[in-house]
């Protein structure tokens, strides 16, 4: 059987195969709200419709929730989301009311559904980092980047699946959800990791834009696997406060979207200083006033791009990937880039790989977890019930006594 090559084609097939009577009223490949199709919708599409009065934020939010109900845990079982925000429609109503009152959008993300990787704090929703021992942990406040998204009018629609504690680049396995997140292009294929839930959710049009995190490829890999635009910002451009660490030297959050423009609009929203993240001080004087304003159709004119074929030799690379790569090179050349092919680094194969140890991860996670959980317990001691250690003392996966868990819904 020939595989579908486009998200729309996949979802048309999936809708026909789902055959779920309980959700049959939603089981269509393209959920519409008034005259607006949310499948493949962009920020510009939706906001133009809001301003023209052709739809509402509530209708768009409900349509995305309906898609999630059909496709994420049923039918094709994309399995990309850990928690869906039960208050999303309330947030949508507030944005609709604000537009009626002021006649203008709250900000550049007005009414835009956003999915966030579940290693980032969102007040009112659990933060699991893909670890079942944290499934009842509710952070007391939003991470700074989430505050920026909300202030810009974005709706946090759901928390996305991930590799447990972000420890994965090709997989999306954790102890909160059973099984893998699935690639919407073909459910037998991987999503990439560790931000694979965000990638799959965007590819399936469960949201318009999303947040991943990247230490060694965890935004870029799922973006490539799911035909998205994804960016790993320079460390310090975006705050990491409220984000579960993997390696504090290299960790960063990054935007993901179905188009470069939407990805860049989200980047504009989330960049900025944070006094609680010293790395952001290093970015002072280097942030652009707007990254969206720097987008140009002729940006590749005069660029010289080297093709390092040493890292994807034919013996170890799928022929379909090589074919797609060759197509991309031709497109880059047509857009004005000079392609240096091959670009050879003679010493590359002899450079020893640095030792990869868990020491940094353990230190970062223990330090931040103690601060996180004990601060919550102290601040909300009347409402948080301490249930004892997450794992038996002396049997901690982090090489030290475990941290008491704090369980409560705010």
C-alpha positions in Angstrom: 0.0 0.0 0.0 1.3 3.4 -0.9 1.8 5.6 2.1 0.1 9.0 2.4 2.6 11.8 1.9 0.6 14.7 3.4 -1.1 15.3 6.7 -4.4 16.0 5.0 -4.3 12.7 3.1 -3.4 10.8 6.2 -6.3 12.2 8.2 -8.8 11.6 5.5 -7.7 7.9 5.6 -7.7 7.9 9.4 -11.2 9.3 9.6 -12.6 6.6 7.3 -10.8 3.9 9.4 -11.9 5.2 12.8 -15.6 4.2 12.6 -16.3 5.3 16.1 -20.0 5.7 16.7 -19.5 7.6 20.0 -17.7 10.4 18.2 -19.1 10.1 14.7 -20.3 13.6 14.6 -16.7 14.8 14.8 -15.1 12.0 12.7 -14.4 14.1 9.6 -11.0 14.8 8.1 -11.5 18.6 8.3 -13.3 20.1 11.3 -14.7 23.5 10.4 -15.8 26.4 12.5 -18.1 28.6 10.5 -16.1 29.2 7.3 -12.7 28.4 8.8 -11.0 25.0 8.5 -8.7 24.5 11.5 -6.7 21.8 9.8 -3.4 23.4 8.8 -4.7 26.8 10.0 -2.1 29.5 10.5 -2.0 32.4 13.0 -2.8 34.9 10.2 -5.8 32.8 9.0 -7.4 32.6 12.4 -6.7 36.2 13.5 -8.1 37.6 10.2 -11.3 35.5 10.8 -11.5 36.8 14.4 -11.2 40.4 13.3 -13.8 39.9 10.5 -16.2 38.3 12.8 -16.3 35.1 10.8 -15.6 32.9 13.9 -14.8 33.1 17.6 -11.9 31.9 19.8 -14.4 29.6 21.5 -15.4 28.0 18.2 -11.8 27.5 17.2 -10.8 26.1 20.6 -13.8 23.8 20.6 -12.9 22.5 17.1 -9.4 21.7 18.2 -10.7 19.9 21.3 -13.0 17.9 19.0 -10.0 16.9 16.8 -8.2 15.7 19.9 -11.2 13.7 21.0 -11.3 11.9 17.7 -7.7 11.3 16.9 -5.5 11.4 19.9 -6.8 8.6 22.1 -9.1 7.0 19.6 -9.1 6.1 15.9 -5.5 6.4 14.7 -4.5 6.9 18.4 -1.8 9.5 17.9 -1.3 9.4 21.7 0.6 12.8 21.6 -1.0 14.5 24.7 -0.8 13.8 28.4 -3.2 16.4 29.7 -5.9 18.5 28.0 -6.7 21.8 29.6 -10.3 21.6 30.9 -10.4 25.4 31.3 -9.4 26.2 27.7 -13.0 27.2 26.7 -13.1 29.6 29.7 -9.9 31.2 28.5 -11.3 31.4 24.9 -14.4 33.2 26.3 -12.3 35.8 28.0 -10.4 36.5 24.8 -13.7 36.8 22.8 -14.9 39.3 25.4 -11.7 41.3 25.2 -12.0 41.6 21.4 -15.6 42.7 21.7 -14.7 45.3 24.3 -11.5 46.8 22.7 -12.0 45.9 19.0 -8.5 44.6 18.8 -6.4 41.5 19.7 -4.8 41.0 23.1 -1.5 40.3 21.4 0.2 38.5 18.6 -1.1 35.1 19.7 -4.7 36.2 20.3 -6.9 33.1 20.2 -4.1 30.8 19.0 -4.2 27.2 20.5 -0.8 26.2 21.9 0.5 22.8 23.0 3.4 22.7 25.5 5.8 19.9 26.2 5.0 18.4 29.6 8.4 19.3 31.2 7.4 23.0 31.5 5.3 24.4 34.3 1.7 25.5 33.5 -0.4 26.6 36.4 -3.5 24.5 36.8 -2.2 21.5 34.9 0.1 18.7 36.1 3.7 18.8 35.2 5.0 15.2 34.8 8.2 15.3 32.7 6.8 12.0 31.5 7.3 10.4 34.9 4.3 8.8 36.5 5.6 9.6 40.0 4.9 13.3 39.2 1.5 12.9 37.7 -0.2 14.6 40.6 2.3 17.5 40.8 0.6 20.8 40.0 3.1 23.7 39.8 2.0 26.8 41.7 2.7 29.2 38.8 3.4 29.4 35.1 7.0 29.3 33.8 8.0 32.7 32.5 7.7 31.6 28.9 4.2 30.4 29.5 3.3 33.8 31.1 4.6 35.5 27.9 2.4 33.2 25.8 -0.7 33.9 27.9 0.0 37.7 27.9 0.2 37.5 24.1 -3.3 35.9 23.9 -2.3 32.3 23.4 -4.4 29.5 24.8 -2.5 26.6 26.5 -4.6 23.8 25.0 -2.7 20.8 26.3 0.5 19.4 27.7 2.3 17.1 25.2 3.9 13.7 25.6 7.7 13.4 25.7 10.6 11.0 26.3 10.7 10.4 30.1 12.7 13.2 31.7 13.5 14.3 28.1 16.0 11.4 27.8 15.5 10.4 24.2 16.1 11.6 20.7 14.4 9.0 18.5 11.7 7.8 20.8 8.8 9.2 22.8 8.4 6.7 25.6 7.4 7.6 29.2 5.8 6.0 32.2 2.6 8.3 32.2 1.1 7.1 28.9 1.1 3.6 27.5 3.0 3.1 24.3 4.6 5.6 21.8 3.3 8.8 20.4 2.6 8.1 16.8 3.6 10.0 13.6 0.5 11.4 11.9 2.0 10.8 8.5 2.2 7.1 9.3 1.4 5.7 12.7 4.0 2.9 12.3 6.7 5.6 12.1 8.4 7.4 15.0 7.8 11.0 16.1 11.3 11.8 17.0 12.2 12.9 20.5 12.2 14.1 23.1 9.5 16.7 22.0 7.7 14.1 19.9 4.3 14.8 21.5 4.5 18.4 20.5 5.6 17.4 17.0 2.9 14.9 16.5 0.2 17.1 17.9 1.0 20.0 15.6 1.2 17.7 12.6 -2.2 16.4 13.4 -3.6 19.9 13.8 -4.4 19.6 17.5 -3.0 23.1 18.0 -1.5 25.8 15.8 1.9 26.3 17.4 3.8 24.5 20.2 6.8 24.5 22.6 9.4 21.9 22.7 12.8 21.8 24.6 16.2 20.9 23.1 19.4 19.8 24.6 20.9 17.8 21.8 18.2 17.8 19.1 14.9 17.5 20.8 13.1 20.3 19.0 14.9 19.7 15.7 14.4 15.9 15.5 10.6 15.8 16.0 10.3 18.8 13.7 12.1 16.9 11.0 10.1 13.7 11.6 6.7 15.5 11.5 7.4 18.0 8.6 7.4 21.1 10.9 9.5 24.2 11.3 11.4 24.0 14.6 14.1 26.2 16.1 16.7 25.6 18.8 17.4 29.1 20.1 20.8 30.0 21.5 20.9 29.2 25.2 19.8 32.3 27.1 17.5 33.7 24.4 14.5 32.1 26.2 14.1 31.5 29.9 14.5 28.0 31.3 12.9 28.7 34.7 10.1 26.3 35.3 11.5 23.8 32.9 12.7 20.3 34.1 16.4 20.1 33.2 18.3 17.6 31.1 21.7 19.4 31.0 21.7 23.0 32.3 24.6 23.9 30.1 22.7 23.1 26.9 19.0 23.1 27.7 16.7 25.6 26.0 13.0 25.8 25.0 12.1 26.4 21.4 9.2 27.1 19.1 7.6 24.6 16.7 4.9 25.2 14.1 3.7 24.1 10.7 5.1 27.2 9.0 8.3 29.3 9.4 6.3 32.5 10.0 4.2 31.0 12.7 7.3 29.5 14.4 8.9 33.0 14.3 5.9 34.7 15.7 6.0 32.4 18.7 9.7 33.0 19.0 9.1 36.7 19.2 6.7 36.1 22.1 8.9 33.8 24.2 12.3 35.5 24.0 13.3 37.8 26.8 15.2 38.2 30.1 14.6 36.3 33.3 16.3 37.3 36.5 15.9 33.7 37.8 17.8 32.3 34.8 21.3 33.8 34.6 21.9 32.5 31.1 19.4 35.1 29.8 21.7 37.9 30.9 24.3 36.7 28.3 21.7 37.4 25.6 21.4 41.1 26.4 22.3 43.2 23.5 21.9 40.2 21.1 18.2 39.8 20.9 16.5 41.3 17.8 13.5 43.6 18.4 11.6 41.3 16.1 12.6 38.0 14.4 9.4 37.9 12.3 10.4 41.3 10.8 13.7 39.8 9.7 12.1 37.1 7.5 12.9 37.6 3.9 12.1 35.6 0.8 15.7 36.2 -0.5 17.4 35.4 2.7 19.5 32.5 1.2 20.9 34.7 -1.6 24.7 34.5 -1.3 24.7 31.9 1.5 27.2 29.1 1.2 26.0 25.8 2.6 28.3 22.8 3.0 27.0 19.2 2.6 28.7 17.1 5.2 28.0 13.7 3.7 30.3 12.0 6.2 27.5 12.0 8.8 24.9 10.3 6.6 26.7 7.6 4.6 24.6 5.5 2.3 25.4 2.3 4.3 23.6 3.6 7.4 21.0 6.0 6.0 17.6 5.1 4.6 17.4 5.6 0.8 14.2 7.6 1.2 15.9 10.0 3.5 18.7 10.5 1.1 16.2 11.1 -1.7 14.4 13.7 0.3 17.7 15.3 1.3 18.7 15.7 -2.4 15.4 17.3 -3.1 15.9 19.8 -0.3 19.4 20.6 -1.5 17.9 21.4 -5.0 15.3 23.7 -3.3 18.0 25.5 -1.3 20.0 26.1 -4.5 16.9 27.3 -6.3 16.3 29.8 -3.4 19.8 31.3 -4.0 22.2 29.3 -1.8 25.5 28.1 -3.1 25.8 24.4 -2.3 29.3 23.1 -1.5 29.0 19.4 -2.1 30.7 17.6 -0.6 32.1 19.6 2.3 34.8 17.3 3.9 36.3 17.5 7.3 39.2 15.0 7.1 39.6 14.7 10.8 35.9 14.1 11.6 36.0 10.3 11.8 39.0 10.3 14.1 37.7 12.9 16.6 36.8 11.0 19.8 33.4 11.4 21.2 33.3 13.0 24.6 32.2 10.7 27.4 28.5 10.9 28.0 27.7 10.6 31.7 24.5 11.1 33.7 26.3 13.3 36.3 25.1 16.6 35.0 21.5 15.4 34.6 21.4 13.9 38.1 22.9 17.1 39.7 20.5 19.4 37.8 17.4 17.4 38.4 18.1 16.8 42.1 18.9 20.4 42.7 15.9 21.8 40.8 13.5 19.2 42.1 14.3 19.9 45.7 13.8 23.6 45.2 10.6 23.0 43.3 8.9 20.5 45.6 10.0 21.9 48.9 9.1 25.4 47.9 5.6 24.2 46.9 5.2 22.3 50.2 6.2 25.3 52.2 4.0 27.8 50.3 0.9 25.6 50.2 1.4 23.4 53.4 -2.3 23.6 54.2 -3.4 22.1 50.8 -0.5 19.8 49.8 -0.5 16.4 51.4 3.0 14.8 51.6 2.8 11.2 50.4 6.3 10.1 51.2 9.1 9.4 48.7 8.5 9.1 45.0 10.5 5.9 45.1 11.8 3.9 48.1 14.7 5.7 49.9 18.0 4.2 48.8 16.5 3.1 45.5 16.3 6.4 43.8 17.1 6.6 40.1 19.1 9.7 40.7 21.6 8.1 43.1 20.5 9.8 46.3 17.5 9.7 48.7 14.3 10.5 46.9 12.4 13.7 47.2 9.0 13.6 48.9 6.2 14.1 46.5 3.6 16.8 46.9 0.1 15.8 45.8 -2.8 18.2 45.4 -4.9 20.0 42.9 -4.6 23.8 43.6 
